């Protein structure tokens, strides 16, 4: 690999010996001469045809001799250029040195030579190529004897391309790619980091590919990029990348972050490996997403683009020239992509000494608005007839918006069953005003209802998590967390988590996101299991709850961001109860054990209530509460008094007629709270996933709908109190309530540090 086309050098130690030989072949050394030869060559460029030139300096030094008489010999340096085959001639425009050794050795040990390439007979970009050689000849004074050595020099390529300086020459070797160095700095931060991520971790970039992504261009890949001069093909690459940005990040990606953003792609649109021209269509393949597209700050993109353009021009890059892209730090070292690590902030615990231990009583199933959803499903012509997740957000205009993942659409058959042709999409919203419901979805090109977040690749899809109202640049918007999943086998549970994103919606147009931003996903944590907005957290932070998934004993993870903008992921902090709030996602720690994939944290009486299905056993029907003083806990449960409700549907002895149902996704809806009466929802599903008339979801559409349960949250009858003291004690001790309960009752504040 070479840094640029403009410099070439050669250095060698030269030694000559003089011998006197007899007629029978016996020789005796009578003198010797040695010196160092350095050749420094530079390519030239400029506006005139005469600038198609190369200049070379010959420097001779470090002389050593053992016979003075030898200095009378002549040392001649000659440069030679040769054409390839019948190609254009090159010309030596300056004669070379021919001097006595004594002259060379007494301070004039250098010479200069210039080569030019005429344009006669050339067309188009007037490209010519030729090699240079250098010949050293020593001529013995007073005789016709001479001794010559030829040194192979560089290959020279001259052109008059409009892509670079108008006329010029440089050193080229088709087998040696150039290197475009990107220096990571404040001016191009997002640009440089995007290139590095695409090179080092392509499967974490968007768009997702059904095949393993292989993005060329890094020196380590040994797969160089090749320069593309065809503007039509380059524009096609750009259009495909922009279409990916619009599809994945939303059509409003350019302005939605509060600053101008542009769609950056790697490999560059100006290469044969770009988004469109690099498609793999061999052997009937449809192509795959071997590129990365990402909205970045326009100023960073412009800085990177200017640097790239200067590279093309400076290096006189021509069609199909090869090059690598190397991201480096300001010191020239390899740039290692990655977020900040270490402690971002210490943990500051609240004191909630007056907070009472609470328990749930008087649980009532079939609570409002369960019947409202059932009635709507019976009559809607093409709207929601069943779904899961069932998060809720109150919009600025007062509407209650329900957020669903997999959603069946209507209509139902006249007998109440579901036709096997019923559409199933991966996300939907349902807007509620009183008992009036309206289904909101995306729209496919043919006008039919579709998910807001279309698949990024075959066998990929998005399910949603919780959401909240955020204020960005003075505008109130809806933000919803989405999780990308992919299918890796034929079994019902053969799907895996890929990554998380947060989508931002204009509340006046909820049919497609304004923008989409990736959220940390390196740890495999599914962020967005619950969200607590900054106006409910008491400390100005929005909390994003996640789950470290497993078959049972799922674990809570906690992140936070100042303010309400969840897409500001550079400012996310991750909770580690032993260290503090951390910069790095993988530095967070597992907290409360036993939560489910969806749960809720809700403010109550100066503290917070965590509600979730119990995951300490598989497919449990138990819905539990935990209690803590802060949004980040620690959360404790009152043994024997922590059950809110037991879902009756799961298992062979459950209320489902076929015994194949399971229940999941329990969380609280704060907007439905009235006094001390709260409302939760949970979802029901069936292991029978057959798309047949007698399949569970088709013979009985009511299975796959949310259940609503109301309950009262009251102080415990024992009047026990949470009695937290100092934070450092909370790290070590088990919490004992100030007022113990009645005899025979046991309090176990699980994972609560006093």
N, C-alpha and C positions, 0 to 999 in steps of 0.2 A: 504494500500500500504506500502511496506517496501523498504528501500533504497538498501539493499544487503542481501546476504544469509549468511553472516559470523558472525553476531552478534545477540545475543538474551539476553534479560534481564528480571528480575522479581524483584519487590520490594514490601515488605508487612510489616505491623506492627503486631508483634506476642505478645500475652498476655496469661499468664497462671495464674490460681488462685488455691489456696489450701484451702480446707474447712474441718472442723471437723463436722461430722454429728452424731446425736443420732440415737438410734435404731428405734425411731418413725418417722425419716425423717427430723428432724429439723437440719439445717446446719448453721454454722457460718464461715465466711471467716477468715482465720488465716494467710494468706500470699499471695503475688502475685509477678509476674515477667513479665516484658515486655522488648522487644528489637526490633530492625529493622533488617530484613533479606533482603539482596540483593544477587541475583544470576546473575552472569555475565558469559555467555557462548560464546565460540568462535569455529567456524568451522576451521578445519585444512586441508591442502592439501600438496602433495609432490610426489616425485618419487617412494616411497616405498608403499607396500600394508598397512603397519602399519600406514601410514599417513591418512588412512581412519578413522578419529577420530574427536571427539568433546571434548573439555576441558571446565570445569565449575569451577568457583570460588564461594564459599559461604562466604559472609562477614556478620558478626553479630556485631552490634554496637548500640549505644544509649540505654544502659542498664538502667533498673530501677527496684529496688526490695524493699521490706519492711520487710524482715526477713533474717537475715544473715545465719540462719541455712539452708535456701533453697539452698545455693550454694553447698551443699554436693550432690545434685542430679546430675545425669548424663544427658547430652544433646547429642544426637546422630543424625548426618546428614547422610542420605543415598540416593544415586541416583539410580534410577531403569530405565532400558530400556526394552521395550517389542517388540516382533515381531508382525506383522500383520498376523493373520491367520497362515498359514504354511510357512510364509516367513523366510528368514535367521535370525539367531540369532544376537543379539548385545551383546557386552561383556563390563563389567565394569572392566577396567584394573588397577585401583588404588582404594584401600580401602578408605572408607570415615572416617571422624572424629567421635570419640566416647570419649568424655572428660567430666570431671566434669564442672559444671557451673562456678566454681571459676576460672578454667583454661581459659575457654572461655572469661570470663569477665576481666581477668587480662592481656589483650593485645594479646592473641592468638585467636582473634575472626574471624578467617577465615579458610577455608579448600579448598582443591583442589581435583577434581575427573576427571577421563578421561574415555571416552567410545570409543570403536572401533567397526568396522563392518568387520567381516571376509568375504572373497570372496568364501569360500567353497560352492560349488553347484551353483554358479552364472555363467552366460554366457554373451557373448556380452559386453555391457558396464558395466556389473556387478552392476546393480542398486539395492540398498536395501533401505527400508524406515522403520523407527520405531519411536515411541514416547518416550520422556523422562519424568519421574516424579521424584519429590523430596519429601522425607519423613523426617519430624522432629519428633523425639521421646524423651520425657522426662521420665526418669526412677527414681522413688522415692527411695532414698537411704535406704537400710535396708529392703526393701519390694520387692515383686514381681509385684508391680503396675507400669504401664507405660501408657503414654498418647501420641497418635500419630496423626499427621495431614499430609495429602498428598496434594502436590501442583502440579497441572498439568503443565508440561513443554512444550517445543516445539516439533514439528515433525522434524525429522532429515532424510535427504536423502543423501546417499553415492553412489558414482559411480567411475568407472575407465574409464571414457570416454576419447577418443582421442580428442574430441572437446575442452576440457578444460585441466586443469592440470591433469596428468595421474591418480592420486588417490586423493580422497578428500571427505569431508562431509560438508554439509551446512544445514541451516534451511530452510524448505520448507513448504508451504501450498498451495495446488492446487487452493485455492480460492483467493489467494493474488498475483496479478501480480507484477513483478519487475518493476523498473523505470530506463530507460536509459536516463541520463541527458546529453544534449548537451549544452556546455557552448559557447555562441556566442562570437567569438573572431576574430582578424584579420586573423588568420590562416585558419579558416573554415567558413568565413563570408557567402559566397554564398551557401555553404552546409546547414548551420543552417537556413538561411533565406528561402531556398527552402522547407525544412521540415516544417517550421512554416507556410508558405503560403499554403502548401498542407493540413495542419491540419485545419487552420482557415478560408481559403477561397478557397475551392477546385474547385469551378466552374470558378475561374479565372486562373486555371492551364491548361496546355496542357498535353495530347490531350483533345479536347472538347468531351463531352459525350452527346448523345441524351437524356439521362435521367439525372436528378439531381445527381451530383457526391456526393458520401458519402465515405470519406477516413477515415479509422479507425486509431487508434494509439495514439491519444492524451489522457491525463488523463480525460479531459472534455468529451470526446466522450463516455466513459465507454465501449469502444469496443477495447480490447487489441489486439496487434499483437501476433502471435504464431510462434515460432522459427521453421524453416524448415531446416532439416539436409540432405535431399535428394539432392545431387549435380546436378543430371539431371534436377529435377524440378526447382532448383534455377537457373540453366543456362537458362532454358526456360523462366523464368521470365526476366532475363537479356536480352535475345535476343528480346523479345517483346518490352521492354523499349527502347533498342537501335534502333529497327526498327521505333518506334515512333519518336525518336530524328532525325533519318535520313529523315523520311517523312515530319516532321513538320519544322525542323531547317535546313534541307539541308544535303546532304551526306558529305559535307565538313565542318560540324559544328566543328570538332575536332581541326582544325587549323586556321579557318578563322578569328578569333578575334585578331590575333596577339600573342596569347599565347595558350598553350595546353589546350584543354577542353575535358571533359568526360561527358558521359550521366549519370546523377544522377537520381535515381527514388525513389519514396516513395509511398506506403510502400516498404520496402527493398526487394530485390530479395531473401534474406535469410529468408523470412516469407511466411506463407501459404496465406497471403493476397497480395502477389506480383502480378505483372502485368498479368501474365498468370495463375498462380495457383489460384488466387482469382477471376477469371472470374465468373460472374453470368450466369450460363447456365440452371437454374431451369425453369421448365414449358416451355421448348422450347425456352428460351431466347437465343439470339446470344451473350450475354455478353455485358458489357458496360465498358467504360474507367473510372474505379474507381480509377486509379492511376495517378500520376503526373510524367512526364519525362521532364528533362530540362538540356541542356548543361551548365556546370559550370566549373570554373577553376579546372584543374586537381589537382593542389596542395591542393585546398580546399576539393575536393572530397576525395583525399588520406588521408587527415587529419581526415575527418569525418569517413571514412572507418576504419582507424586504431582504432579510439575511439570505434566504434561499435564492432570490433573484440575483443578488450580488454574487453568490457562489456560482450560479450558472454563467453569469457574464464573465467573472474574473477567471474562471477555469476554462473559458471558451468551450463550454459543453455543447456538443453536437448530437444529432439524432442517434439514439441508442447507446450513447456513452454511459458507462457504468459508474456508479458511485455508492458509497455507504453513508449512513447518517449516524453520527456519534454524538451523544449528549454528554457534556462535560461540565464540571464546576468551574468557577472563576479561576481556579488554580490549574486547570487542565486535567484534573483527575476524573475518573468515571463518575458520572452522576448516578446516585442510587436513589430511585424513586421511593417515596414513602412519606407518611405524615409525621408530624412531630411526635415525640415519645416523651414519657415521663409525666410528672405531676403537673397538671394545669392549675389546680386550686386545692386547698385543704378542705376537708369535710367539716362543716359546721352544723352540729346537731341542735335542734330546738329543745326547749324545755316545755313539756306539756303536762305539768304536774296535776292540772285539774281534769285532764281527760279521763273519762270513766271507761271501764271495760264495758263493751256493748255485746248484745246478742240479738239475733233475728227471731222474731216471733210472728205468729198469725200469718203464715205464708198462704197465699190464695192463688191457685192456678187460673188459667183462662182470663187473665187480666187484660184490660184495654191496652193496646189496640189489636189484640189477637183476632177478634171477630171482624174488625175492620179489614184486615188483610184477607181473611177467609172469604168475606163477602165480595171483595174486589176481584179476587182470583176467579170467582164464578162467572163474572160478566165481562171482564176485559177482553177485547178482541185480539190484542197483540201485546199486552203488557205483562207484568209480573204475575206468575201463578205459583211461584215457589222459589226459595233460595236460602243460602246460608250466610254466615258471618253476622249480619244484622247489627252493624254499628249505627249510631245516630249522631247527627250534628245539627245544631240550630243555626240556620242561615241568618244573615243580617236583616232580611226582610221579615223574619219571624217564622218562616216555613221550617218544619222539621224534615231533615233529609235522612232517609235510611240508606245505608250502604250495604250492598249485597255482593257476594262473590258469585259462584255458579248460580245461574238464574234460568229457570224454565219460563218460557213465554207462552201466552195464550194464542188461540182460545182453547178452552176445554171442550170436551164432547158434551152433548146435551144431557147425558146421564151422569155427568160429573167426573168421568174418567179423563185421562190425558191421552191425546193421539200420539202414536209413536213418531209422528212427523213433527212434533212440537220442537221449536228451536231451543237450544241450550247454549247460552253465552256465559262468558267467564266473569263478567261484572255488570252491575246495573245500579242505578239510584232509583229510589221511590220518594217522591215529594209528598208531604202530608200537610193538609190544612184541615183541622177538625177531623171528620171522618171521610174526607175526600182524598183519594190517592191518585198520583200520576206517575207513570213509569218514564224514566229518562235513561236513554242508552246512546251509544254511538250509532253511526250510520255507515253501512257499507256502500261501495260504489254503486250498487244496484238499488240503493234506497232502503234496503231491509235493515232491521235493527242488528247492531253488532256491539261488541265490547268497546269500551273507551280506549283500552290498551290492546291493540291487535297483537297477535303472536309475532315475535321477532324472528322466528324460524319454525319449521315444521316440528311438531311435538313439543312446542314450548307454549306457555300461556302465563297470564298474570291473575293472581287472586289478590284481593285487597285486604288491607288492615284498617286500623283506626284513622280518623281524620280530625281536623280542627279548622277553625277560622283563623287566618293569619292576616297581618297587615304588612303589605309590601309597597313601598313608595307611596304611602298614604291611601292605598286601595285595599279594601277588605276582600280576600279571596279564600277559596276553599282549598285546603291541602289534604291529600289522602296518600297514605303509604300503600304501595303495591309490591307484591313479591312475585318474582319470576320463577316459574317451576318448569321442569322438563321431564319427559317420559323416557325411562331407560329400559323398560321391560314390558312384558305383556300382562303382568299381574295387576290386580286392582290397586295395590299400594306401591307399585314400581314407579315412583316419581321422586324427584329430588329438587332441593332448593338451589337456585342459581345465584340470585342477587336481589337486593331491594332498591326501589326508587321511590321518590316522592313526586306526585303529580300535582300541579297547581291549576285550578279551574277558576275561570271567571264565573261568579255566582249568577250572572245574567245569561250565561251560555254554558251549561253543564254537559254538553254532548261530546266535547273533546277537551283535552288538557291545553292550557296555554303554554305550559312548559313542563319538562320532566327533568329531574336531577337525580343522579345516583346517590345512594346513601351507603355508608360503610357496610361492607358485606364480607370482609376477609375472614372473619371469625366464624361465619356460618350462622350467626345469630339472626333470627327473624325479627327485625325491629318493626314496631308498629302493632304489636300484640295489643297494646293500649297506648293512648296518648292523653296527657294531662296538660291543658293549656296554661300559659303563663298567668292568665287572670284568675286561675284557680289554685296555683301552686304556692302562693304566699311570698315567693322570693324572686319573681320576675323571670324565671326560667320555664320553658316548656319542657316537659319530660316525655321521653320516648321509651316505652317499655318493650323489651324483647324477650324471646324465649330461646334458651339453649336447648334445642329439641332432643328428645330421646323417647323410646317407647313408653317408659314410665319415669316418674320422678323428674319431670321437666323442671328446669331452673330459670329463675328470673334474671334478666340482665337489665341495666338501667343506663340511659344516656340522657343528656340534657343539652339545651341550647338557649342562650340568652334571647329573650323576646319570643316572637311567635313564628318566625320564618324557619320551618323545618328544612328547607332546601339549602340553608346556610351551613352545609355540612362541615366546612372547614373549622367552624366554631363549636362543633359537637364535643362534649366531654363525656367520659365513660367512668362509671362508678366502680371503685375498688374499695371495699370496706376496710381493707388493711393498709391502704396506701394513700387514697385520696381520689380526687377527680383527675382522670388521666387523659392525656392527649390521644393516645392510641386505642383503637377499638379492641385490639387483642389484649390490651392491658387491663380491661375490665374484669370483674370477678363475678362468679355465680353467687346469687343471693338466695332468696326464699325458694325452697325446694317444694314442689308439689303443685305449681301453677300449671295451667294448660296453654295451648297455642294462642288462645285469645282470652283476655281478662281485662279488668278495669281497676283503676285507682281513682277514688273519689274523695274530695274533701268532706270532713265531718267533724264538727265540734272542736275546731282547732287542730285536729289531726287528720288522718287519712285512713280510708277503708279499702283494702284489697279484696276483691271478690273474684273467684275463679272456680271452675270445675276442679275437683281433686284429681291430680295425676299420680298419686302415690300407688294407685292400682289401675290396671288397664280397664278402659271403658267404664270408669266409675260413674255412678249416677249422682254422686255427692257434689253439692255446690257449697263451698266454704267461704268464710271471711277471715281475714287477718287484720291486724290493727297496728298503726304506727304513728309517730309524731311528725314525721317528715315525708315528703313525696318519695324519698329514697329509702324509707324505712329507718331502722330495721322493723320488719313486720312480724308480729307475734300472734299466735292463735291461742284461744282459751279452750283447752282440752275439754271436750264434752259439751261445749257451748258454741262451737264454731260452725255448725251446720246450718245453712240458710234454708236449703230445700233439697230433697232427693228426687231427681228426675225419674219418673215412673216408667219411661219407655224402654230403656236398654235391657238387653239380655233375653234369654229364652223364657223367663217368667215375667217379662215386662208387658206393658199394655199394648204393644204392637201385635197384631193378630198372627203374624208369622214368626214372632220371636227373633227376628233378625235385625232389629233396630239398634242403633247406638245414638247417644246424645253427646253434645259438645258445645263449645263456644259460649259459655255463660259470661255475661257482663252486665253492668248496671247502666241505666240510662238516666243521667241526672236531670234532664229536662222533664221527665215524667214524675219526679219526686213531688209529693204533696205532704208537707209537714214531716212527720216521722215515718210516712209510708213511702217506700221505695219500689221501683219496678226493675226487674231484670228480664233478660231474654236468654234463651238458649236454642240451639238448633237440633233437629232430629234428622237422621239419615238411615239408610237401609243397606245392608251388605248385598242385596239383590240389585245389581246394576244392569240387568238385562233390558234391552230396548225392545220389548215385546208387549203385547196387550196385557199379558198376565204378569209382567214385571212389576215390582213393588211400586215404583214411582209413576207407573202408567195406570195401574188399576186403582191406586189411591193417592191422588196428588196432595192430600193433606199431610202426608208423612213429612214431606220436604218443605216445611214451613216453620217459622219461628214460634216458640211458645213463650208466653209472657206470664210472669209470676210477680205479684206484689207481696210485700212483706213490711213489717214494722221493725225498725232498728231502734232499740231501747237500751237504756242503761241496765246493767245486770242487777238482778234483785238483791244481790249481796252488797251492792254499792261499792264494789272493789274499784280501786283507782289505779291508773297507770302512774307509777311513781319513779319516773326517770330522773337520774341525777346528772353527774357530769359526763361529758362525752367519753373521757378516757376510761371511766368505770364501765360505760356501756360496751366497751370493747371486750370486757372480761367477764362480767357477771350476768347471771340469770336474773331477769326482772321478777321481783316479788311484789304484788300489789300491796298498797299501804293498808287497806282493809281486807282481811282475808274473807273468803266466802264461808258459807255455812259448813258445818262439820260434814265430812264425807266427800266434799267437792275438791277437785284438784285443779290447780292452775298451772299450765305449762306454756310459758311465753316462748314459743319455738322461734329460734334464731333472733330473739330480741336481746339486744345488749343494753344494759341499764346505764 
